[in-house]
């Protein structure tokens, strides 16, 4: 129920958003590589950040798989003792989810986002019960030090077909506008 163009577009939208939002500084290197199609419960990381975008015709689960190790915590909290990895990764995930939502909003009306939830990977065996139409997995390496994975689970409730122009640069956003 999801076209090849839509699958490619979804992966491109995710990759653009993740590169833009996971980089703490403009000079940071964020390398995203596709992983083979596999069972959703195979990620080696201990924790998953779950974000959802939904509309009348689909639900997209974005899962960031991560470990709460020193490298990951140091990168995302920038060594600030007033910040926790749980809080910062939720905000970063929310920024990434918002960027994806904006891009999907160009193709679908009435999309909405969930609140981020940080869970243990023991929840992953229950994902097949959602009966996803399309699953893609990605490895993310930041500055050759922080390693994560991401899984996109797309559940279509109607035929889905859209195209994303790969040559169009992603719009910079995320700042609050006050009127």
Secondary structure, 3 states (H helix, E strand, C coil): CECHHHHHHHHHHHHHHHHHHHCCCCCCCEEEEEECCCCHHHCCCCEEEEEEEECCCEEEEEEEEECCCHHHHHHHHCCCCCCCHHHHHHHHHHHHHHHHHHHHCCCCCCCEECCCEEEEHHHHHHHHHHCCCEEEEEEEEECCCEEEEEEEEEEECCCECCCCCCCCCCCCCCCCCCC
